[in-house]
């Protein structure tokens, strides 16, 4: 599945113009034809009627009145349609961006497909409506865009703009992505070849390495936040999304922005320390989640499953995952060992940074075996009918877990609450 072509947004915008403008033109054409028919009828009656024929004169008067009524109705309707069209255009304008289609909504904002008024570039706009713009939400919204805009890795979603309208709506614009997330990738093709898994994870590590060097921990790495795109004609380009839960390990972050004494993340990919001590996580917590991504891509299933978040949390804390090769025969031993190293319970037993993990991935025997030709062939085998738009969606969506930080591990997962 891939995102719609960039022209799709422009086509939708033109369809709005055609709809409203076409309504006006159709009304004018109908009114003109009706007036012309009435005028012809009056002239015909005038020429064929004989003096003294009162019925013909009466019909002439009725037709004349009917003609004037039609013209009046047509004029009033045209003005009304034009006024509504202008209101629609104004409502869809946000700064320099024209909103074209709502494509997502979460606890921290609403996401629209849009285009820049001058550049005509397909864009995604995330906005925070006034009714949600409390002090805490606004600070978190601003922090999300500011932190994301600091990162320049080609594997991190790019932020173009940030602003506030006269109506008090805060928004930021980011790149429109044409691709699938890793959940959709596995749903389409099942477990992925080892070479492709290495290719994907190495790019994830590149993005995280930059973030970690800047003192930022993503804290919500999961298949739904990793996009695989065709970017600039290059297939299988990874983009990391949703930095709304980023933690600044340098200490400048106000912890209240992610709720006082709580951690917000995704139960399937939470590291043990994120459950036990959520405010003390560092970059190695993200590497645990990268191991979870690798496990998922190689086997087609998460490392742990459970009926409740409490059960999942307990497994992250105390249970070792089944080796991927037992679920998907053919998983290379060197790649399996690296994935399992990322999933160690103790952070000090994992690769110590994203750069080291990337180097380990590229040293695997299957590194480089997924070629551009293989990637192009995959994308060509999933044509337009299978397309689905995927965009950076507001953080705080479904499947996130908030737990009190002061609780012990066993109490932490039992004292959960799902946050939307």
N, C-alpha and C positions, 0 to 999 in steps of 0.2 A: 504494500500500500504506500502511496506517495501523496504528498500534498498537491493541491490543484496547481496548474501552471500559473505563472504570475499574471497572465492575461485574464484569469478568471475574475479577479476583483474588479478590473477595469470594465469587463463585460457586464458585471452586475451593476456597476455605477451607471453605465450607459443605459441599462434597462430601466433604471429609475427615471432617467431623463426622458427616455422614449415613452414611458408609461404616462407621465404627467403632461409632457408636451404633446403627445399623441392624443390625449383626451381633449385638450383644447382644440387641436386641429380638427378632430372628428366632429366636435360640437359646432365649430364654425362651418364646416362643410355641410352638415345636416341642415343648419339654419339657412345657409345660402341656397341650398337646393330647394328647401321648402319655400323660401321667399320667391325664388325664380318660378317655381310651379304656380304659386299663387298669382304672381304678376302675369304670367302667360295666360292663366285662366281668366283673369280680369279682362285682359286685352281681347281674348277670344270671345268672351261674352259680350264685350262692348261692340265688337264688329258684327256679331251674328244677331244681336238683339234688335228688334224693331222698336220704333218710338211707341211709348205707351205700355210697353211690357214691364210691369212693375216687379214681377217675379225675378226677372233677369237682373234688374237694378238691385234688388235686395240681395241676390247672390253675390253681386259685385261688392256690395258693402260688407257682407259677411266675410268674404275672402280677404278683403283689405284689412279688416280688423284682425283676422286670423294671422295674416302676414305680420302685422305689427306686434302681436302678442308673441309670436315665435321669435322675432328678432329681439324683443325685450328679454325673453327667457334665456335666449342664447347668450346675450351680452352679460346678464347677471351670472349665469353658470360659468362662463369663461373666466370672469373676474374671480369667482370663488375658487375654481380649480387652480388658477394661477397663484392666488394668495396661499392656498394650501401647499402648492409646490414650493413656494419660497420659504414657507415655514419649515417644510421638510428638509430643504437644503440647509437652512440655518441650524436645525436640530442635529444634523449629521456632521456638522463642521466642528472640529475640536482643534483650535489653534491653526496650525498649517496642515492639518490632516483631515481628510474626509473619511468618516466611518462608513463602512460598506456592509458589514455583516457581523453579528454577535456570534462568537465561536467558543466562548467559555466563560465560566464564572466560578469564583471561589470565595473563601472567607475574606480575602484581602483585596478584591477588586473584580472588575469585569474586563474581559478581553475581546477586542474587535479586530477583524481584518480591516485594514485601512489603506489609504494611499496619500502620499505627500501631494499637496495642491500643485506645486510647481514641478517637482521631479517626477511625479507620477509613479514613484517607486512603490511596489507592494510592501506593506509594513504591517506590523502587529502593534496595536495600541492597547495598553493596559491602563485603566483609569480607576480612580478611587472616588466614588460619588460623595457628595457633601454629607449625606446621612451616615456615611461610614467614616468620615474624616475626623474622628476624635483625636486627641493629642497622641495617644499611644499608636493607633493605626497609622496616622500620618507620619510619625517618626519612623515607624517600621517600613512604611512604603518608601519614604525618602532614602532610608538606609539601604534598602534592597537595590534601588537604582544606582545609588552612589557607589556601593561596593561592586556591583556588576560592571559599571562603567570603568572601574579601575583596571579591569582585566582585559588584556588584548590578545589572549591566545586564540588562534583560529578555531579552537575546539570549544570555545565559550560563546554563548549567544551574545551578539553585539547590541549595545544600546545606542540609539541615534539621538534621542532628544528627551527633555524633561520640562514640564511646565505646568502652569495653572491658568485656567480660563477665568473670565470675568465672573462667571457663575460659581466659582469656588471649586471646580472639579480639577483635581490633580491627575496628571497622566504622564506616562512616558512611552516612547516609541522604540521598538526594537525590530530586528530583522525578521522577515517572514521566512519560515523554514519549509522546505519541500522534502518531506521524508516520512519516516516511521519511527516510533520509539521502540525500545528493545522488547517490550511486551508484545507489540504487534509483530515484530520481526519473528519471534518465536512462535506466535500464533499462526503466522503464515507458513513458516518452513520448519518448525520443530527445532531440535538441537542443531547447532551450527557447527560447521567444520572448524577444527582447531586453528587453522591458519586465519580464518576470519575472526575468531574469538580473540586471538592475539592482536590482530589489526585493530579491532575495536577497543580493547582494553588499553593498548598502548596510547591511543589518542585520549582516552579518559584520563590516563596518568599524566599526559602532557598538560591538560587543562588544570588538573588538581595541583600539579607541581608549581605552576605559576601562582595559584590561589594560596597554597601553603607557604610559599616564599613571602607572600604579602601578609602573612599572619592570619589568613582566613581559612576556616574549616566549613565545608559545605553542609554537612550533617544530614543531608537527605538524598544521598546517591541511591538511586533505585532504577529499575528498567524504564519506568514512566518518565524519568527526568533525564534520560539519555536518548537523544535523537540521532538517527542515522539518515543522512541526507545525500542528495546529489547537489553539490555546491560548486558553482562556476564550471559546470561540466565534469566535475570530478565525482565519481561515485563513492559511497561508503565513507563520507566525512562525518565525524562525530561532533555533536554539539551538546554541551552540558547546559541544562535549563534550571530555572527556579532557585535563585540564590536568596530567597526570602527567609531561609532559616540559617543563613551563614552566621558563624560565631567568629568574632575577632579575638584570637587568642592573645593578642598584645594587651588586651584589657580595656580598650576604649569603648567597647560595646556596653550599653546599659542593658543588663540582663532582664530588665522589666519588659523590654521590647518583645521577648519571646515568652512572656508571662513569668511573673516572679516565681523563682524556685521551681520551674518546670522545664522539661525538655519536650520538644515537638519533633517527631520523626516518623518513619514508617516501620511498623513492627517486623515485617519480613526481613529488613536489612539493618536493624539496630545492632550496634556493637555491644558487647557485654558492659563496657564501661559507660556507654551512653545510657544504659538502664540503671546501673548502680550509682554513677556519679555524673549526671548529664552535664553539669557546668564545668567539668574538668577534662572534657574530651580534647584531643588534639588531632593532627592530620592522620594519625594511624587509625583513628575511628573511620575515616573515609576509606582507608585501604581495606578495612574489614568489609565494607560495603562493596568495594571493587571485587573482592574475592567472591562475594555473593552474586555479583553480576556474572563473573566468569562461570560459577557453578550453574547458574540459571541458563546461560547460553550453551554450555556443554551438555546439559542433561535435559533441558526443556522444563525444568521444575525448580522451585525455590529450594534452598538448602534445608529449610525446616518448614513444616506445615503444622497447623493446629486449628482447633475449632474456636479458640478464643485468643485474644491478645495476651492474656496471662500465660497461656500454654506456650505460645511462641516465645515470650520473654524468658520463660524458664529454660527453654531449649537453648536459646542464645547464651544463657548464663552457665549452664551445666552440662549440655549434651554435645558430643562431637558429631559433626555431620558425616553421613555415609560417603565414602569416597566416590567421586563422580564416575569412575570406571566401572563401579558395580551397578550403576544405573544406565550407563551409556557405554557399552563395550567399544573399545577403540580410542578412548581418550588417552592421549600421550602421557607417559609417566612423568616427564619433566614439567609439563603444563599442569597436571594434576597436583604435583607436589607444591608448585608455586601458589595455586589457588588455595590449597589447604593451609599453606603457611600464612596467607592473608587472613584465614578464618581461625587462627589461634585465639584462645580466650584472653591471653595476656598480651597487651600491646607490644611489649619488648620482644616477643617471639615472632612478630610479624616483620616483613620488610619495613625498614625504619623511615622511608620517605617514598614519595611517588616516583622520584627519579630512579631510585634503586629498583623499584618494582618494574618500571618500564624497561630498564636494562635487563632484568631477569626475563621478562617476556620476550624481548628481542633476541635473547640468547637461546630460546627454545628451538628445537629442531624444526618445528613447523612454521617458524616465523618467515614471512615472505612467500609462503606457498599460496596465499590468497592474492591473486593478481588483479590488476585493473580489468583485464579481460573477463575474469570470473565475476567481478563486481558489476561490470556493464551488462553481462549476460543475465545476472540475477535481476537487475532493475528492468531490463527489457522484457523479462518473463513475467513481470507484474505490471500489466498495462493499465490504462486509464480506468476501466471499470472497477478496479480494486482500490481506487484512490480513496484516501481519508485524510482530512486536514488534521495536522498536529501542530500545536503552537505552544509557546511558553504560557502556562496557565498560572493563575494566582496561587500562591502558597496557601496552606490551610485547607487543602482539598481532602477528599475522602481518603481513608486508610492512613491517617496520621494518628499518632499516639502521644498524649501528654501525661506525664507521671510526676508526682511530687518528688523533688530532688532529695529531700531529707530522709526518705524511707530507705530501709534496708532492701537488698535485691529481691527477696521473696515477697516483701510487702509491696515493693514498687510495682511489680507487674499485676498484683491483685488489686492495687488501688488505682487502676488505670481509668482513663475516660477517653473515648474517641472524640476527636475534635474535628469540626468542619470549618 
